[in-house]
């Protein structure tokens, strides 16, 4: 029972990347990380003592933060667009 199917990944990259096969764009990766972060957060609400998942969640949050910092440094408009699209708050 996999929560992140190939179809769901393609849909995320199509919505936030340049195309559904553009897996390298920062926006697409940030959207994918956000989807996974939301899933893990819901999992941890039920399983509070799952420390491995908690660590994985913190690593994902850090990866997303670094990508957001990179986009902010390179192109502030792209940063604002992705933060608004994903309802991330700073």
Secondary structure, 3 states (H helix, E strand, C coil): CCCCCHHHHHHHHHHHCCCCCCCCCHHHHHHHHHHHHHHHHHHHHHCCCCHHHHHHHHHHHHHHHHHHHHHHHHCHHHHHHHHHHHCCCC
